[in-house]
Amino acid sequence: MKITKLSENNIDIAVINSSEILITDVQSALDLIATVNYETDCNRMILNKLAICEDFFSLKTRLAGDILQKFINYKIKLAIVGDFSEYSSNNFKDFMYESNKGKDLFFVTNEQQGIEKLSMS
């Protein structure tokens, strides 16, 4: 895992790059939050969807809700970058739509979109 810290509009953002899956359950999400916070002191993260296990994207597992609740509890804003077109579930599409209207979680297609979303106060 490689963590790069950048600043946009005087807001620090951690960009996490990994060739392996980093989030498989609630504990691994908490570990990632702690590691990134310790190494960068950032409360905003950009993470590629490939670093998140597939169960996260199936809402019936409840994994997404459980994990994202931890990000909210610890006041971490998250942008997940990737191609989400493979997920045909209307529930998941609605979840992404509602998330993108909020201020804490974003599903974006590229890193620049993530930076733009997270750099708004």
GROMACS elastic network, one bead per residue, 0.5 to 0.9 nm:
[ bonds ]
;  ai    aj funct       b0    kb
    1    16     6  0.68914   500
    1    17     6  0.57312   500
    1    19     6  0.71550   500
    1    20     6  0.77859   500
    1    22     6  0.83983   500
    2    15     6  0.81494   500
    2    16     6  0.58326   500
    2    17     6  0.51489   500
    2    18     6  0.62944   500
    3    14     6  0.63072   500
    3    15     6  0.56055   500
    3    17     6  0.63563   500
    3    18     6  0.87039   500
    3    36     6  0.74542   500
    3    39     6  0.82737   500
    3    40     6  0.81089   500
    4    13     6  0.82416   500
    4    14     6  0.56503   500
    4    15     6  0.50713   500
    4    16     6  0.65120   500
    4    17     6  0.81342   500
    4    40     6  0.83367   500
    5    12     6  0.66858   500
    5    13     6  0.57077   500
    5    15     6  0.62348   500
    5    16     6  0.88074   500
    5    40     6  0.65766   500
    5    42     6  0.79825   500
    6    11     6  0.81976   500
    6    12     6  0.56742   500
    6    13     6  0.53739   500
    6    14     6  0.64844   500
    6    15     6  0.76132   500
    7    10     6  0.57632   500
    7    11     6  0.52582   500
    7    13     6  0.60584   500
    7    14     6  0.88061   500
    7   119     6  0.82385   500
    8    11     6  0.52713   500
    8    12     6  0.66120   500
    8    13     6  0.76522   500
    8   115     6  0.73318   500
    8   116     6  0.81333   500
    8   118     6  0.87234   500
    8   119     6  0.57596   500
    8   120     6  0.88936   500
    9    12     6  0.84549   500
    9   119     6  0.60753   500
    9   120     6  0.76939   500
    9   121     6  0.87932   500
   10   119     6  0.79793   500
   11    42     6  0.86792   500
   11    44     6  0.85360   500
   11   118     6  0.81837   500
   11   119     6  0.58165   500
   11   120     6  0.82466   500
   11   121     6  0.80998   500
   12    40     6  0.85535   500
   12    41     6  0.83427   500
   12    42     6  0.58457   500
   12    43     6  0.77418   500
   12    44     6  0.70651   500
   12   119     6  0.79486   500
   13    40     6  0.85320   500
   13    42     6  0.58685   500
   13    43     6  0.71839   500
   13    45     6  0.56535   500
   13    46     6  0.73581   500
   13   115     6  0.74895   500
   13   118     6  0.74338   500
   13   119     6  0.77961   500
   14    36     6  0.72448   500
   14    37     6  0.88027   500
   14    40     6  0.68748   500
   14    41     6  0.86982   500
   14    42     6  0.60915   500
   14    43     6  0.79447   500
   14    44     6  0.61902   500
   14    46     6  0.62504   500
   14    47     6  0.86984   500
   15    44     6  0.86741   500
   15    45     6  0.58338   500
   15    47     6  0.64285   500
   15    48     6  0.89456   500
   15   111     6  0.84468   500
   16    36     6  0.83928   500
   16    45     6  0.71803   500
   16    46     6  0.60880   500
   16    47     6  0.53516   500
   16    48     6  0.75125   500
   17    46     6  0.86844   500
   17    47     6  0.68885   500
   17    48     6  0.70161   500
   17    51     6  0.80914   500
   18    21     6  0.73226   500
   18    22     6  0.75574   500
   18    47     6  0.86584   500
   18    48     6  0.80233   500
   18    50     6  0.83120   500
   18    51     6  0.64190   500
   19    22     6  0.89192   500
   19    50     6  0.79823   500
   19    51     6  0.72555   500
   20    50     6  0.76774   500
   20    51     6  0.59449   500
   20    52     6  0.87654   500
   21    24     6  0.70758   500
   21    49     6  0.89514   500
   21    50     6  0.65547   500
   21    52     6  0.54758   500
   21    53     6  0.62760   500
   22    28     6  0.67567   500
   22    29     6  0.75784   500
   22    32     6  0.73880   500
   22    50     6  0.87648   500
   22    51     6  0.50821   500
   22    52     6  0.60409   500
   22    53     6  0.78644   500
   23    26     6  0.76572   500
   23    27     6  0.82799   500
   23    28     6  0.52003   500
   23    29     6  0.52945   500
   23    30     6  0.89069   500
   23    31     6  0.88738   500
   23    32     6  0.76793   500
   23    51     6  0.63625   500
   23    53     6  0.61392   500
   23    56     6  0.87198   500
   23    67     6  0.87969   500
   24    27     6  0.81229   500
   24    28     6  0.61111   500
   24    29     6  0.74578   500
   24    51     6  0.87754   500
   24    52     6  0.63903   500
   24    53     6  0.52133   500
   24    54     6  0.84810   500
   24    55     6  0.80142   500
   24    56     6  0.79021   500
   24    63     6  0.87921   500
   25    28     6  0.54694   500
   25    29     6  0.64256   500
   25    30     6  0.88592   500
   25    53     6  0.82680   500
   25    56     6  0.84692   500
   25    63     6  0.69824   500
   25    66     6  0.85916   500
   25    67     6  0.71359   500
   26    29     6  0.51239   500
   26    30     6  0.62778   500
   26    31     6  0.86787   500
   26    63     6  0.75782   500
   26    66     6  0.66178   500
   26    67     6  0.51648   500
   26    68     6  0.88049   500
   26    70     6  0.76668   500
   27    30     6  0.50095   500
   27    31     6  0.61289   500
   27    32     6  0.86157   500
   27    67     6  0.85448   500
   28    32     6  0.61729   500
   28    33     6  0.86148   500
   29    32     6  0.50819   500
   29    33     6  0.62060   500
   29    34     6  0.86339   500
   29    67     6  0.64464   500
   29    68     6  0.87247   500
   29    70     6  0.77674   500
   29    71     6  0.81797   500
   30    33     6  0.50491   500
   30    34     6  0.61549   500
   30    35     6  0.85643   500
   30    67     6  0.82251   500
   30    70     6  0.70403   500
   30    71     6  0.80702   500
   31    34     6  0.51438   500
   31    35     6  0.60741   500
   31    36     6  0.85605   500
   32    35     6  0.50954   500
   32    36     6  0.60058   500
   32    37     6  0.83090   500
   33    36     6  0.53906   500
   33    37     6  0.59745   500
   33    38     6  0.84490   500
   33    43     6  0.85843   500
   33    45     6  0.88994   500
   33    70     6  0.88718   500
   33    71     6  0.75720   500
   33    74     6  0.82750   500
   33    76     6  0.78330   500
   34    37     6  0.51720   500
   34    38     6  0.59659   500
   34    39     6  0.85173   500
   35    38     6  0.51522   500
   35    39     6  0.60479   500
   35    40     6  0.83783   500
   36    39     6  0.52033   500
   36    40     6  0.57457   500
   36    41     6  0.70411   500
   36    42     6  0.69830   500
   36    43     6  0.84594   500
   36    45     6  0.82584   500
   37    40     6  0.54186   500
   37    42     6  0.54314   500
   37    43     6  0.67261   500
   38    41     6  0.56811   500
   38    42     6  0.83265   500
   39    42     6  0.83404   500
   40    43     6  0.87503   500
   42    45     6  0.73405   500
   42    76     6  0.82399   500
   43    74     6  0.84169   500
   43    75     6  0.67568   500
   43    77     6  0.62962   500
   43    78     6  0.85683   500
   44    75     6  0.86452   500
   44    76     6  0.55004   500
   44    78     6  0.58452   500
   44    79     6  0.80770   500
   44   104     6  0.88983   500
   44   118     6  0.65744   500
   44   119     6  0.86379   500
   45    76     6  0.73330   500
   45    77     6  0.62844   500
   45    79     6  0.62931   500
   45    80     6  0.84797   500
   45   114     6  0.86870   500
   45   118     6  0.79855   500
   46    77     6  0.86719   500
   46    78     6  0.58966   500
   46    80     6  0.59802   500
   46    81     6  0.70819   500
   46   111     6  0.72074   500
   46   114     6  0.64170   500
   46   115     6  0.76633   500
   46   118     6  0.84940   500
   47    50     6  0.83536   500
   47    51     6  0.70042   500
   47    52     6  0.84571   500
   47    78     6  0.74499   500
   47    79     6  0.63014   500
   47    80     6  0.50328   500
   47    81     6  0.60686   500
   47    82     6  0.89404   500
   47   111     6  0.86042   500
   48    51     6  0.56966   500
   48    52     6  0.76140   500
   48    79     6  0.83728   500
   48    80     6  0.55796   500
   48    82     6  0.60565   500
   48   110     6  0.88827   500
   48   111     6  0.84860   500
   49    52     6  0.53475   500
   49    53     6  0.81400   500
   49    54     6  0.88472   500
   49    80     6  0.57046   500
   49    81     6  0.56403   500
   49    82     6  0.54924   500
   49    83     6  0.81449   500
   49    84     6  0.87171   500
   50    53     6  0.72892   500
   50    54     6  0.84238   500
   50    81     6  0.86250   500
   50    82     6  0.76665   500
   52    55     6  0.83861   500
   52    56     6  0.68842   500
   52    57     6  0.86660   500
   53    56     6  0.58376   500
   53    57     6  0.78703   500
   54    57     6  0.55738   500
   54    58     6  0.71467   500
   55    58     6  0.52748   500
   55    59     6  0.78777   500
   55    60     6  0.87343   500
   55    61     6  0.64754   500
   55    62     6  0.86296   500
   55    63     6  0.67890   500
   55    64     6  0.80354   500
   56    59     6  0.69000   500
   56    61     6  0.72591   500
   56    62     6  0.76134   500
   56    63     6  0.52050   500
   56    65     6  0.84720   500
   56    67     6  0.83850   500
   57    60     6  0.88444   500
   57    61     6  0.85089   500
   57    63     6  0.81516   500
   57    64     6  0.67573   500
   57    87     6  0.77541   500
   57    92     6  0.73091   500
   58    61     6  0.59373   500
   58    62     6  0.76735   500
   58    63     6  0.79557   500
   58    64     6  0.78224   500
   58    87     6  0.85574   500
   58    89     6  0.83938   500
   58    92     6  0.74081   500
   59    62     6  0.53485   500
   59    63     6  0.70585   500
   59    64     6  0.65196   500
   59    65     6  0.78101   500
   59    89     6  0.89681   500
   59    91     6  0.75284   500
   59    92     6  0.66050   500
   59    95     6  0.88327   500
   60    63     6  0.80750   500
   61    64     6  0.77049   500
   61    65     6  0.89315   500
   62    65     6  0.54145   500
   62    66     6  0.62847   500
   62    67     6  0.86738   500
   63    66     6  0.51264   500
   63    67     6  0.59964   500
   63    68     6  0.83600   500
   64    67     6  0.52523   500
   64    68     6  0.58583   500
   64    69     6  0.83159   500
   65    68     6  0.52337   500
   65    69     6  0.59607   500
   65    70     6  0.87842   500
   66    69     6  0.53148   500
   66    70     6  0.68252   500
   67    70     6  0.53565   500
   67    71     6  0.68073   500
   68    71     6  0.50172   500
   68    72     6  0.62893   500
   68    73     6  0.85541   500
   68    78     6  0.88100   500
   68   105     6  0.81079   500
   69    72     6  0.50464   500
   69    73     6  0.60041   500
   69    74     6  0.85968   500
   70    74     6  0.61603   500
   70    75     6  0.84012   500
   70    76     6  0.84324   500
   71    74     6  0.53044   500
   71    75     6  0.60328   500
   71    77     6  0.68755   500
   71    78     6  0.76325   500
   71   104     6  0.85120   500
   71   105     6  0.88851   500
   72    76     6  0.58957   500
   72    77     6  0.72960   500
   72   104     6  0.72077   500
   72   105     6  0.88017   500
   73    76     6  0.77411   500
   75   104     6  0.82408   500
   76   104     6  0.73000   500
   76   105     6  0.88835   500
   77   103     6  0.75816   500
   77   105     6  0.58934   500
   77   106     6  0.83587   500
   77   118     6  0.70290   500
   78   104     6  0.62410   500
   78   106     6  0.63168   500
   78   107     6  0.86485   500
   78   114     6  0.83407   500
   78   118     6  0.75510   500
   79   104     6  0.82329   500
   79   105     6  0.57944   500
   79   107     6  0.58557   500
   79   108     6  0.67368   500
   79   111     6  0.84130   500
   79   113     6  0.86227   500
   79   114     6  0.53020   500
   79   115     6  0.81172   500
   79   117     6  0.77094   500
   79   118     6  0.72329   500
   80   105     6  0.78072   500
   80   106     6  0.61427   500
   80   108     6  0.61396   500
   80   109     6  0.82588   500
   80   110     6  0.87950   500
   80   111     6  0.86580   500
   80   114     6  0.74582   500
   81    84     6  0.87883   500
   81   106     6  0.83977   500
   81   107     6  0.61413   500
   81   109     6  0.53054   500
   81   110     6  0.54945   500
   81   111     6  0.62716   500
   81   113     6  0.85215   500
   81   114     6  0.71031   500
   82   107     6  0.76281   500
   82   108     6  0.64302   500
   82   110     6  0.64940   500
   82   111     6  0.87498   500
   83    86     6  0.73231   500
   83   108     6  0.80537   500
   83   109     6  0.58554   500
   83   110     6  0.86345   500
   84    87     6  0.58393   500
   84    88     6  0.87783   500
   84    93     6  0.87745   500
   84   107     6  0.81784   500
   84   108     6  0.86105   500
   84   109     6  0.79018   500
   85    88     6  0.70447   500
   87    90     6  0.85150   500
   87    92     6  0.72408   500
   87    93     6  0.76429   500
   88    91     6  0.87042   500
   88    92     6  0.76378   500
   88    93     6  0.73952   500
   89    92     6  0.52742   500
   89    93     6  0.63162   500
   89    94     6  0.86351   500
   90    94     6  0.60343   500
   90    95     6  0.84485   500
   91    94     6  0.51011   500
   91    95     6  0.61085   500
   91    96     6  0.87105   500
   92    96     6  0.61807   500
   92    97     6  0.85096   500
   93    96     6  0.51612   500
   93    97     6  0.61421   500
   93    98     6  0.86532   500
   94    98     6  0.60961   500
   94    99     6  0.84187   500
   95    98     6  0.52859   500
   95    99     6  0.60156   500
   95   100     6  0.85617   500
   96    99     6  0.50371   500
   96   100     6  0.60666   500
   96   101     6  0.86894   500
   96   105     6  0.87282   500
   96   106     6  0.73649   500
   96   107     6  0.61873   500
   97   100     6  0.52883   500
   97   101     6  0.65176   500
   97   106     6  0.88159   500
   97   107     6  0.83589   500
   98   101     6  0.51930   500
   98   102     6  0.66610   500
   99   102     6  0.52702   500
   99   103     6  0.77765   500
   99   104     6  0.75230   500
   99   105     6  0.55116   500
   99   106     6  0.58193   500
   99   107     6  0.74783   500
  100   103     6  0.74894   500
  100   104     6  0.83382   500
  100   105     6  0.64804   500
  100   107     6  0.64167   500
  100   108     6  0.83970   500
  100   117     6  0.88468   500
  101   105     6  0.87893   500
  101   106     6  0.81939   500
  102   105     6  0.68596   500
  102   106     6  0.78912   500
  103   106     6  0.79109   500
  103   117     6  0.82016   500
  103   118     6  0.82511   500
  103   120     6  0.87286   500
  103   121     6  0.87966   500
  104   118     6  0.82189   500
  105   118     6  0.88985   500
  106   114     6  0.72863   500
  106   117     6  0.73798   500
  106   118     6  0.84821   500
  107   114     6  0.79993   500
  108   111     6  0.75280   500
  108   112     6  0.88113   500
  108   113     6  0.60555   500
  108   114     6  0.61002   500
  108   117     6  0.89012   500
  109   112     6  0.86773   500
  109   113     6  0.70304   500
  109   114     6  0.81676   500
  110   113     6  0.55761   500
  110   114     6  0.66548   500
  111   115     6  0.62498   500
  111   116     6  0.86933   500
  112   115     6  0.50118   500
  112   116     6  0.62221   500
  112   117     6  0.86763   500
  113   116     6  0.50539   500
  113   117     6  0.61962   500
  113   118     6  0.85703   500
  114   117     6  0.51761   500
  114   118     6  0.60304   500
  114   119     6  0.83655   500
  115   118     6  0.52279   500
  115   119     6  0.58336   500
  115   120     6  0.87640   500
  116   119     6  0.53377   500
  116   120     6  0.67918   500
  117   120     6  0.58900   500
  118   121     6  0.76502   500
